[in-house]
Amino acid sequence: MAGAAFYVVTADIIGSRKHENYTGLAEIGIAGFNARCRSLLEAEFTLYRGDEIQGAIAADGDIVRLIRHLRFHLLGLKLRVGVGAGEIASGLDKKYAWQMDGSAFHYSRAALEKIKSRREPATRFAGERADIWAAVNAFYSLIDTIQNRWSAKQWQAVDAYERAGTYAAAAAELGISPQNVAKRCRAAGWKAVAEAERFLSAYVKEGVR
């Protein structure tokens, strides 16, 4: 791929009209995500076109983990996520993704269009290397299916355990027992998801080289 590579994420909120305060929920969640991941962002994530969310990430950012973090921070809202791998040809000196342009944006939009009819959260990648992204999308169809079954408590346990590193530390943060943290992570199938994410995090880099 010629030139510097980036990931552009364009997500839309499923059934936004059914949420009276989806804008407020989205803004709070996006602010939390940006604060947590700011050092990895090429452009901060913002609400865009009413019920869409968009941001940009440098190719060395862990896009797989960041997608999960985005979903966590927007718990309560269902997202379709289109990820484009490509160039940002203009606007790199700007703060927001909507002020930029390039192939990464076009691929992101194309990926989102492919899953526009989905009524449950879904993730799709697109870019020059169609072979790479076909394999990534196959993995994501399984990851999405698993994560769509997670309860809010399971999301919270997984996130706390990942950050804290031990069940005891996560339990102290959540105000529950370490046994309950472990139980929720097991019920979420976290070990299997984490292993799949580690593989994908390495594999997606092949698509932006």
C-alpha positions in Angstrom: 0.0 0.0 0.0 1.6 3.3 -1.1 1.9 6.1 1.5 1.1 6.0 5.2 -1.7 3.7 6.2 -4.6 4.3 8.6 -7.8 2.8 9.9 -10.9 4.9 9.6 -13.9 3.7 11.7 -17.4 4.7 10.7 -20.1 3.3 13.0 -23.8 3.8 13.0 -26.2 3.4 15.9 -28.8 0.8 15.3 -32.4 1.9 15.9 -31.3 5.3 17.1 -34.8 6.7 16.9 -35.9 4.3 19.6 -33.5 5.9 22.1 -34.9 9.3 23.3 -31.4 10.4 24.5 -29.1 8.4 22.2 -27.1 11.6 21.4 -26.4 12.2 25.1 -25.5 8.5 25.7 -23.2 8.5 22.6 -21.5 11.7 23.5 -20.7 10.5 27.0 -19.5 7.1 25.7 -17.4 8.7 23.0 -15.8 11.1 25.4 -14.8 8.2 27.7 -13.4 6.3 24.7 -11.4 9.2 23.5 -9.9 9.9 27.0 -8.9 6.2 27.3 -7.5 5.8 23.8 -6.3 9.3 22.9 -2.6 8.4 22.4 -3.6 5.8 19.8 -6.0 8.1 17.8 -5.1 9.9 14.6 -8.4 11.8 14.9 -10.8 11.8 17.9 -14.1 10.0 17.5 -17.1 12.2 17.2 -20.8 12.0 16.4 -21.2 12.5 12.6 -24.3 12.8 10.5 -26.6 12.6 13.4 -26.4 8.9 14.4 -23.0 8.0 13.0 -19.6 7.9 14.8 -16.3 8.4 13.1 -12.6 8.5 14.0 -9.2 7.5 12.6 -6.5 5.3 14.0 -2.9 5.0 12.8 -2.0 1.6 11.3 0.2 0.6 14.4 -2.8 1.0 16.7 -4.5 -2.1 18.0 -7.7 -1.7 16.0 -9.2 -5.0 17.2 -8.9 -4.1 20.8 -10.0 -0.5 20.1 -13.2 -1.7 18.4 -14.1 -3.7 21.6 -13.3 -0.6 23.8 -15.6 1.5 21.6 -18.4 -1.0 22.0 -17.8 -1.1 25.8 -17.9 2.7 26.2 -21.2 2.8 24.2 -22.9 0.0 26.2 -26.7 0.4 25.8 -26.3 1.4 22.1 -25.9 -1.2 19.3 -23.3 -0.4 16.7 -22.6 -1.5 13.1 -18.9 -0.8 12.6 -17.2 -0.3 9.2 -13.4 -0.2 9.2 -11.5 1.0 6.2 -7.8 0.4 5.8 -6.1 2.8 3.5 -4.6 6.3 3.0 -5.7 9.6 4.4 -4.8 11.9 1.5 -5.8 15.2 3.0 -6.7 16.8 6.3 -4.1 15.2 8.5 -3.5 18.5 10.2 -7.2 18.6 11.2 -8.6 17.5 14.5 -11.7 15.5 13.3 -12.0 12.7 10.8 -14.9 14.4 8.9 -12.3 17.1 8.0 -10.1 14.5 6.2 -10.4 12.4 3.1 -8.7 9.5 1.4 -9.1 5.8 0.5 -9.5 4.8 4.1 -12.7 6.8 4.3 -14.1 5.2 1.1 -13.3 1.7 2.3 -14.8 2.4 5.7 -18.1 3.6 4.1 -18.1 0.6 1.8 -17.6 -1.7 4.7 -20.5 -0.1 6.6 -22.8 -0.3 3.6 -22.3 -4.1 3.5 -23.8 -4.5 7.0 -26.4 -1.7 6.8 -29.2 -4.2 7.0 -28.0 -6.0 10.1 -30.2 -5.5 13.2 -27.6 -6.7 15.6 -24.1 -5.3 16.2 -21.7 -6.3 13.4 -18.2 -5.4 12.3 -16.7 -5.4 8.8 -13.3 -4.4 7.3 -12.5 -3.3 3.8 -9.3 -2.3 2.0 -7.0 -3.1 -0.9 -6.2 -6.6 0.3 -9.6 -8.3 -0.2 -8.1 -11.7 0.7 -6.9 -10.4 4.1 -10.1 -8.7 4.9 -12.3 -11.6 3.9 -10.5 -13.7 6.5 -10.8 -11.0 9.1 -14.5 -10.6 8.4 -15.0 -14.3 8.8 -13.4 -14.2 12.3 -15.4 -11.1 13.2 -18.7 -12.9 12.3 -17.9 -15.3 15.2 -16.6 -12.7 17.6 -19.6 -10.5 17.0 -21.9 -13.5 17.6 -20.2 -14.2 20.9 -20.1 -10.5 22.1 -23.7 -9.9 21.2 -24.6 -12.4 23.9 -22.6 -10.6 26.6 -24.6 -9.0 29.4 -23.6 -5.5 30.7 -22.1 -7.2 33.8 -20.0 -9.5 31.5 -18.8 -6.5 29.5 -17.8 -4.8 32.7 -16.1 -7.8 34.1 -14.1 -8.4 31.0 -13.0 -4.8 30.7 -12.1 -4.5 34.4 -10.1 -7.8 34.3 -8.3 -6.8 31.1 -7.2 -3.5 32.7 -6.6 -4.7 36.2 -4.8 -7.9 35.3 -6.2 -10.1 38.1 -9.6 -11.1 39.3 -8.9 -9.7 42.7 -8.1 -6.2 41.4 -11.0 -6.3 39.0 -13.3 -7.4 41.9 -12.1 -4.4 44.0 -13.0 -2.1 41.2 -16.4 -3.6 40.6 -17.4 -4.2 44.2 -17.9 -7.9 43.8 -16.0 -11.1 44.7 -13.1 -12.3 42.6 -15.1 -15.5 42.1 -17.9 -13.5 40.5 -15.5 -11.7 38.2 -14.1 -15.1 37.1 -17.6 -16.5 36.6 -18.6 -13.6 34.4 -15.5 -13.8 32.3 -15.9 -17.5 31.8 -19.6 -17.1 30.9 -18.5 -14.5 28.3 -15.9 -16.9 26.8 -13.3 -14.3 27.4 -10.3 -16.5 27.0 -11.4 -17.7 23.6 -12.2 -14.2 22.5 -8.9 -12.8 23.7 -7.0 -15.5 21.8 -8.9 -14.7 18.6 -8.3 -11.0 19.1 -4.5 -11.6 19.6 -4.4 -13.5 16.3 -6.5 -10.9 14.5 -4.4 -8.0 15.9 -1.3 -9.5 14.2 -3.1 -10.6 11.1 -4.8 -7.3 10.2 -1.3 -5.6 10.0 -0.8 -7.7 6.8 -3.6 -5.7 5.2 -2.0 -2.3 5.7 1.6 -3.1 4.7 
